[in-house]
Amino acid sequence: MTPKIRYEIEFPINSSPQLLYQYISTPSGLQEWFADSVNSRGEFFTFEWNDGEENARLASKKTGEKVKFKWIDDNKKDTEYYFELRILEDEITKDVSLMVVDFAQEDEIAESKQLWENQVSDLKHVIGSV
């Protein structure tokens, strides 16, 4: 299997960093826009969609700024892949953006970015940022 390629995509979001952080760092917040169902047991998260589920470990977080989830295998061991959600705030304008870091196969990057665009669009609707 060919290795996946890391990519970043940035979305401007009309929200306070504090509110946005609640939606990217908690199971209930993530469940409103990222997955159909999100459950956590300690640092382990299960993300469920209608076509299956994926398991991840909360690898790191910085309150109000970012969260990083590492995908795990069936033995709860980290894989080399992760996704990170980082809140960026412009020092001068105070504009807020959500930076997504993710991985995809080279021929699936466009499709993966489109999926993030759809999910972040849902997030914007949930927090009233449209």
DRENBAFI-268982 format. One record per atom (N, C-alpha, C): x, y, z; residue in three letters; residue number from 1; atom name. Coordinates in nm, 3 decimals. Layout:
BEGIN
        X        Y        Z  code  pos  site
        X        Y        Z   ala  NUM    CA
...
END
This chain:
BEGIN
        X        Y        Z  code  pos  site
    0.084   -0.118    0.000   met    1     N
    0.000    0.000    0.000   met    1    CA
    0.089    0.125    0.000   met    1     C
    0.056    0.218   -0.086   thr    2     N
    0.137    0.340   -0.092   thr    2    CA
    0.107    0.429    0.029   thr    2     C
    0.208    0.497    0.077   pro    3     N
    0.185    0.584    0.193   pro    3    CA
    0.091    0.700    0.159   pro    3     C
    0.018    0.742    0.260   lys    4     N
   -0.070    0.857    0.241   lys    4    CA
    0.011    0.985    0.247   lys    4     C
   -0.045    1.089    0.188   ile    5     N
    0.022    1.219    0.180   ile    5    CA
   -0.047    1.317    0.276   ile    5     C
    0.035    1.392    0.348   arg    6     N
   -0.017    1.492    0.442   arg    6    CA
   -0.060    1.615    0.364   arg    6     C
   -0.173    1.672    0.403   tyr    7     N
   -0.216    1.797    0.343   tyr    7    CA
   -0.282    1.884    0.449   tyr    7     C
   -0.290    2.013    0.419   glu    8     N
   -0.354    2.109    0.510   glu    8    CA
   -0.459    2.185    0.431   glu    8     C
   -0.565    2.222    0.500   ile    9     N
   -0.670    2.302    0.439   ile    9    CA
   -0.723    2.397    0.547   ile    9     C
   -0.741    2.524    0.510   glu   10     N
   -0.780    2.626    0.608   glu   10    CA
   -0.918    2.679    0.575   glu   10     C
   -1.001    2.692    0.680   phe   11     N
   -1.138    2.741    0.663   phe   11    CA
   -1.160    2.863    0.753   phe   11     C
   -1.196    2.979    0.696   pro   12     N
   -1.233    3.094    0.780   pro   12    CA
   -1.365    3.062    0.851   pro   12     C
   -1.371    3.093    0.979   ile   13     N
   -1.492    3.064    1.056   ile   13    CA
   -1.525    3.186    1.141   ile   13     C
   -1.649    3.229    1.132   asn   14     N
   -1.694    3.344    1.209   asn   14    CA
   -1.739    3.296    1.346   asn   14     C
   -1.643    3.284    1.438   ser   15     N
   -1.672    3.228    1.570   ser   15    CA
   -1.562    3.272    1.666   ser   15     C
   -1.592    3.265    1.793   ser   16     N
   -1.486    3.288    1.891   ser   16    CA
   -1.404    3.158    1.901   ser   16     C
   -1.274    3.171    1.928   pro   17     N
   -1.192    3.050    1.944   pro   17    CA
   -1.245    2.959    2.055   pro   17     C
   -1.298    3.018    2.162   gln   18     N
   -1.348    2.938    2.275   gln   18    CA
   -1.467    2.851    2.232   gln   18     C
   -1.561    2.909    2.159   leu   19     N
   -1.677    2.833    2.113   leu   19    CA
   -1.633    2.725    2.015   leu   19     C
   -1.549    2.762    1.921   leu   20     N
   -1.502    2.667    1.820   leu   20    CA
   -1.431    2.549    1.886   leu   20     C
   -1.353    2.576    1.988   tyr   21     N
   -1.279    2.469    2.057   tyr   21    CA
   -1.373    2.363    2.114   tyr   21     C
   -1.487    2.406    2.165   gln   22     N
   -1.584    2.310    2.219   gln   22    CA
   -1.631    2.211    2.112   gln   22     C
   -1.640    2.260    1.989   tyr   23     N
   -1.690    2.175    1.880   tyr   23    CA
   -1.583    2.085    1.819   tyr   23     C
   -1.456    2.112    1.847   ile   24     N
   -1.351    2.027    1.790   ile   24    CA
   -1.288    1.936    1.896   ile   24     C
   -1.320    1.956    2.022   ser   25     N
   -1.248    1.883    2.127   ser   25    CA
   -1.334    1.790    2.211   ser   25     C
   -1.466    1.800    2.201   thr   26     N
   -1.552    1.717    2.285   thr   26    CA
   -1.633    1.619    2.199   thr   26     C
   -1.663    1.502    2.253   pro   27     N
   -1.745    1.406    2.176   pro   27    CA
   -1.877    1.467    2.133   pro   27     C
   -1.944    1.540    2.222   ser   28     N
   -2.074    1.598    2.185   ser   28    CA
   -2.059    1.704    2.077   ser   28     C
   -1.952    1.784    2.084   gly   29     N
   -1.927    1.885    1.982   gly   29    CA
   -1.895    1.822    1.847   gly   29     C
   -1.806    1.723    1.848   leu   30     N
   -1.768    1.655    1.723   leu   30    CA
   -1.887    1.583    1.660   leu   30     C
   -1.974    1.531    1.744   gln   31     N
   -2.090    1.457    1.694   gln   31    CA
   -2.187    1.547    1.619   gln   31     C
   -2.182    1.676    1.646   glu   32     N
   -2.275    1.768    1.579   glu   32    CA
   -2.236    1.798    1.435   glu   32     C
   -2.109    1.770    1.398   trp   33     N
   -2.068    1.805    1.262   trp   33    CA
   -1.970    1.708    1.197   trp   33     C
   -1.893    1.635    1.276   phe   34     N
   -1.786    1.554    1.220   phe   34    CA
   -1.826    1.410    1.192   phe   34     C
   -1.900    1.349    1.281   ala   35     N
   -1.939    1.209    1.266   ala   35    CA
   -2.082    1.191    1.314   ala   35     C
   -2.143    1.079    1.274   asp   36     N
   -2.280    1.051    1.317   asp   36    CA
   -2.286    1.027    1.467   asp   36     C
   -2.182    0.963    1.519   ser   37     N
   -2.175    0.934    1.662   ser   37    CA
   -2.028    0.939    1.705   ser   37     C
   -2.004    0.998    1.822   val   38     N
   -1.868    1.006    1.875   val   38    CA
   -1.874    0.964    2.022   val   38     C
   -1.795    0.864    2.056   asn   39     N
   -1.788    0.817    2.194   asn   39    CA
   -1.643    0.820    2.239   asn   39     C
   -1.623    0.843    2.368   ser   40     N
   -1.486    0.842    2.419   ser   40    CA
   -1.479    0.765    2.549   ser   40     C
   -1.367    0.698    2.564   arg   41     N
   -1.331    0.631    2.689   arg   41    CA
   -1.191    0.678    2.720   arg   41     C
   -1.180    0.774    2.809   gly   42     N
   -1.049    0.831    2.838   gly   42    CA
   -0.996    0.901    2.714   gly   42     C
   -0.877    0.860    2.671   glu   43     N
   -0.816    0.924    2.554   glu   43    CA
   -0.858    0.858    2.423   glu   43     C
   -0.935    0.749    2.430   phe   44     N
   -0.975    0.676    2.309   phe   44    CA
   -1.113    0.720    2.260   phe   44     C
   -1.120    0.751    2.131   phe   45     N
   -1.243    0.799    2.070   phe   45    CA
   -1.286    0.701    1.960   phe   45     C
   -1.417    0.680    1.950   thr   46     N
   -1.474    0.602    1.840   thr   46    CA
   -1.562    0.695    1.759   thr   46     C
   -1.530    0.708    1.631   phe   47     N
   -1.606    0.790    1.538   phe   47    CA
   -1.688    0.697    1.450   phe   47     C
   -1.821    0.715    1.451   glu   48     N
   -1.907    0.629    1.371   glu   48    CA
   -1.975    0.709    1.261   glu   48     C
   -1.972    0.650    1.141   trp   49     N
   -2.044    0.705    1.026   trp   49    CA
   -2.133    0.594    0.975   trp   49     C
   -2.225    0.626    0.884   asn   50     N
   -2.317    0.523    0.836   asn   50    CA
   -2.246    0.408    0.765   asn   50     C
   -2.122    0.429    0.720   asp   51     N
   -2.052    0.320    0.651   asp   51    CA
   -1.942    0.256    0.737   asp   51     C
   -1.947    0.276    0.868   gly   52     N
   -1.850    0.210    0.955   gly   52    CA
   -1.801    0.299    1.066   gly   52     C
   -1.695    0.253    1.131   glu   53     N
   -1.639    0.330    1.242   glu   53    CA
   -1.488    0.327    1.236   glu   53     C
   -1.430    0.430    1.297   glu   54     N
   -1.284    0.441    1.307   glu   54    CA
   -1.251    0.474    1.452   glu   54     C
   -1.137    0.426    1.496   asn   55     N
   -1.092    0.451    1.633   asn   55    CA
   -0.966    0.537    1.632   asn   55     C
   -0.962    0.628    1.727   ala   56     N
   -0.847    0.718    1.736   ala   56    CA
   -0.815    0.745    1.883   ala   56     C
   -0.694    0.792    1.905   arg   57     N
   -0.650    0.830    2.039   arg   57    CA
   -0.624    0.980    2.037   arg   57     C
   -0.672    1.048    2.140   leu   58     N
   -0.644    1.190    2.152   leu   58    CA
   -0.496    1.203    2.186   leu   58     C
   -0.416    1.233    2.084   ala   59     N
   -0.270    1.234    2.099   ala   59    CA
   -0.221    1.358    2.171   ala   59     C
   -0.285    1.471    2.144   ser   60     N
   -0.246    1.595    2.212   ser   60    CA
   -0.358    1.697    2.199   ser   60     C
   -0.358    1.788    2.293   lys   61     N
   -0.452    1.900    2.283   lys   61    CA
   -0.392    2.017    2.358   lys   61     C
   -0.427    2.134    2.310   lys   62     N
   -0.388    2.258    2.377   lys   62    CA
   -0.517    2.337    2.388   lys   62     C
   -0.564    2.353    2.509   thr   63     N
   -0.694    2.413    2.532   thr   63    CA
   -0.710    2.545    2.458   thr   63     C
   -0.819    2.555    2.383   gly   64     N
   -0.849    2.676    2.309   gly   64    CA
   -0.775    2.689    2.178   gly   64     C
   -0.683    2.594    2.147   glu   65     N
   -0.601    2.608    2.027   glu   65    CA
   -0.607    2.491    1.931   glu   65     C
   -0.587    2.367    1.981   lys   66     N
   -0.582    2.256    1.885   lys   66    CA
   -0.607    2.122    1.952   lys   66     C
   -0.646    2.025    1.868   val   67     N
   -0.656    1.886    1.909   val   67    CA
   -0.595    1.801    1.797   val   67     C
   -0.535    1.691    1.837   lys   68     N
   -0.474    1.599    1.741   lys   68    CA
   -0.516    1.458    1.776   lys   68     C
   -0.579    1.391    1.681   phe   69     N
   -0.623    1.253    1.699   phe   69    CA
   -0.538    1.161    1.613   phe   69     C
   -0.477    1.060    1.675   lys   70     N
   -0.400    0.959    1.600   lys   70    CA
   -0.491    0.840    1.576   lys   70     C
   -0.500    0.797    1.451   trp   71     N
   -0.577    0.677    1.420   trp   71    CA
   -0.506    0.557    1.481   trp   71     C
   -0.583    0.464    1.536   ile   72     N
   -0.525    0.345    1.599   ile   72    CA
   -0.573    0.220    1.528   ile   72     C
   -0.495    0.114    1.543   asp   73     N
   -0.531   -0.014    1.483   asp   73    CA
   -0.619   -0.094    1.580   asp   73     C
   -0.650   -0.217    1.543   asp   74     N
   -0.738   -0.300    1.625   asp   74    CA
   -0.678   -0.334    1.762   asp   74     C
   -0.546   -0.320    1.775   asn   75     N
   -0.480   -0.348    1.903   asn   75    CA
   -0.458   -0.222    1.985   asn   75     C
   -0.526   -0.115    1.946   lys   76     N
   -0.515    0.015    2.012   lys   76    CA
   -0.373    0.073    2.006   lys   76     C
   -0.300    0.035    1.900   lys   77     N
   -0.167    0.090    1.878   lys   77    CA
   -0.179    0.203    1.776   lys   77     C
   -0.100    0.309    1.797   asp   78     N
   -0.102    0.423    1.705   asp   78    CA
   -0.058    0.380    1.565   asp   78     C
   -0.126    0.434    1.465   thr   79     N
   -0.077    0.421    1.328   thr   79    CA
    0.005    0.548    1.301   thr   79     C
    0.060    0.559    1.181   glu   80     N
    0.139    0.678    1.151   glu   80    CA
    0.051    0.796    1.108   glu   80     C
   -0.079    0.773    1.098   tyr   81     N
   -0.168    0.877    1.047   tyr   81    CA
   -0.251    0.941    1.158   tyr   81     C
   -0.284    1.066    1.135   tyr   82     N
   -0.360    1.142    1.234   tyr   82    CA
   -0.438    1.251    1.162   tyr   82     C
   -0.525    1.316    1.236   phe   83     N
   -0.580    1.442    1.187   phe   83    CA
   -0.574    1.542    1.301   phe   83     C
   -0.548    1.665    1.262   glu   84     N
   -0.532    1.772    1.361   glu   84    CA
   -0.625    1.886    1.323   glu   84     C
   -0.689    1.942    1.423   leu   85     N
   -0.777    2.058    1.405   leu   85    CA
   -0.716    2.170    1.489   leu   85     C
   -0.677    2.277    1.420   arg   86     N
   -0.605    2.386    1.487   arg   86    CA
   -0.679    2.517    1.464   arg   86     C
   -0.701    2.591    1.570   ile   87     N
   -0.769    2.720    1.561   ile   87    CA
   -0.663    2.829    1.545   ile   87     C
   -0.679    2.908    1.440   leu   88     N
   -0.587    3.019    1.414   leu   88    CA
   -0.663    3.150    1.433   leu   88     C
   -0.602    3.243    1.503   glu   89     N
   -0.663    3.374    1.521   glu   89    CA
   -0.562    3.481    1.480   glu   89     C
   -0.603    3.565    1.385   asp   90     N
   -0.515    3.672    1.339   asp   90    CA
   -0.498    3.774    1.451   asp   90     C
   -0.372    3.806    1.481   glu   91     N
   -0.342    3.898    1.591   glu   91    CA
   -0.407    4.034    1.574   glu   91     C
   -0.410    4.083    1.451   ile   92     N
   -0.459    4.219    1.426   ile   92    CA
   -0.609    4.222    1.400   ile   92     C
   -0.655    4.142    1.304   thr   93     N
   -0.796    4.147    1.265   thr   93    CA
   -0.886    4.064    1.356   thr   93     C
   -0.826    3.972    1.430   lys   94     N
   -0.901    3.878    1.517   lys   94    CA
   -0.986    3.780    1.435   lys   94     C
   -0.958    3.771    1.303   asp   95     N
   -1.028    3.671    1.221   asp   95    CA
   -0.987    3.532    1.269   asp   95     C
   -1.085    3.441    1.270   val   96     N
   -1.062    3.305    1.317   val   96    CA
   -1.072    3.208    1.200   val   96     C
   -0.979    3.112    1.197   ser   97     N
   -0.982    3.007    1.095   ser   97    CA
   -0.962    2.873    1.164   ser   97     C
   -1.009    2.769    1.096   leu   98     N
   -0.985    2.633    1.141   leu   98    CA
   -0.890    2.569    1.039   leu   98     C
   -0.773    2.528    1.085   met   99     N
   -0.675    2.460    1.001   met   99    CA
   -0.691    2.310    1.023   met   99     C
   -0.712    2.237    0.914   val  100     N
   -0.725    2.092    0.920   val  100    CA
   -0.598    2.032    0.861   val  100     C
   -0.537    1.941    0.934   val  101     N
   -0.424    1.864    0.883   val  101    CA
   -0.470    1.719    0.876   val  101     C
   -0.456    1.657    0.760   asp  102     N
   -0.504    1.520    0.743   asp  102    CA
   -0.416    1.448    0.641   asp  102     C
   -0.443    1.323    0.619   phe  103     N
   -0.368    1.240    0.525   phe  103    CA
   -0.465    1.170    0.431   phe  103     C
   -0.421    1.149    0.306   ala  104     N
   -0.502    1.075    0.209   ala  104    CA
   -0.409    1.017    0.103   ala  104     C
   -0.459    0.915    0.034   gln  105     N
   -0.386    0.863   -0.082   gln  105    CA
   -0.379    0.975   -0.185   gln  105     C
   -0.274    0.976   -0.264   glu  106     N
   -0.254    1.083   -0.361   glu  106    CA
   -0.375    1.104   -0.452   glu  106     C
   -0.434    0.995   -0.497   asp  107     N
   -0.548    1.006   -0.589   asp  107    CA
   -0.680    1.032   -0.518   asp  107     C
   -0.677    1.046   -0.384   glu  108     N
   -0.799    1.072   -0.307   glu  108    CA
   -0.795    1.206   -0.235   glu  108     C
   -0.690    1.286   -0.255   ile  109     N
   -0.677    1.413   -0.182   ile  109    CA
   -0.792    1.509   -0.215   ile  109     C
   -0.826    1.523   -0.343   ala  110     N
   -0.935    1.615   -0.380   ala  110    CA
   -1.066    1.572   -0.315   ala  110     C
   -1.092    1.443   -0.317   glu  111     N
   -1.215    1.390   -0.256   glu  111    CA
   -1.213    1.411   -0.104   glu  111     C
   -1.098    1.390   -0.044   ser  112     N
   -1.085    1.408    0.100   ser  112    CA
   -1.104    1.555    0.140   ser  112     C
   -1.048    1.646    0.061   lys  113     N
   -1.067    1.789    0.088   lys  113    CA
   -1.214    1.827    0.075   lys  113     C
   -1.281    1.770   -0.025   gln  114     N
   -1.424    1.798   -0.045   gln  114    CA
   -1.505    1.751    0.076   gln  114     C
   -1.468    1.635    0.129   leu  115     N
   -1.535    1.583    0.248   leu  115    CA
   -1.518    1.679    0.366   leu  115     C
   -1.395    1.730    0.385   trp  116     N
   -1.371    1.828    0.492   trp  116    CA
   -1.452    1.955    0.468   trp  116     C
   -1.459    2.000    0.342   glu  117     N
   -1.538    2.120    0.313   glu  117    CA
   -1.684    2.099    0.352   glu  117     C
   -1.738    1.982    0.323   asn  118     N
   -1.877    1.953    0.360   asn  118    CA
   -1.894    1.948    0.511   asn  118     C
   -1.799    1.884    0.579   gln  119     N
   -1.810    1.873    0.725   gln  119    CA
   -1.795    2.010    0.792   gln  119     C
   -1.701    2.090    0.746   val  120     N
   -1.682    2.222    0.806   val  120    CA
   -1.800    2.313    0.772   val  120     C
   -1.863    2.292    0.657   ser  121     N
   -1.986    2.365    0.626   ser  121    CA
   -2.094    2.331    0.729   ser  121     C
   -2.104    2.204    0.766   asp  122     N
   -2.198    2.163    0.871   asp  122    CA
   -2.162    2.230    1.003   asp  122     C
   -2.033    2.235    1.035   leu  123     N
   -1.987    2.300    1.158   leu  123    CA
   -2.029    2.446    1.160   leu  123     C
   -2.009    2.516    1.047   lys  124     N
   -2.046    2.657    1.040   lys  124    CA
   -2.195    2.676    1.063   lys  124     C
   -2.278    2.586    1.009   his  125     N
   -2.422    2.596    1.033   his  125    CA
   -2.456    2.575    1.180   his  125     C
   -2.390    2.478    1.241   val  126     N
   -2.416    2.446    1.382   val  126    CA
   -2.384    2.565    1.472   val  126     C
   -2.272    2.634    1.444   ile  127     N
   -2.233    2.745    1.533   ile  127    CA
   -2.284    2.880    1.484   ile  127     C
   -2.360    2.878    1.376   gly  128     N
   -2.419    3.004    1.325   gly  128    CA
   -2.319    3.094    1.255   gly  128     C
   -2.224    3.033    1.186   ser  129     N
   -2.118    3.109    1.120   ser  129    CA
   -2.137    3.112    0.969   ser  129     C
   -2.261    3.123    0.922   val  130     N
   -2.283    3.123    0.777   val  130    CA
   -2.332    3.258    0.729   val  130     C
END
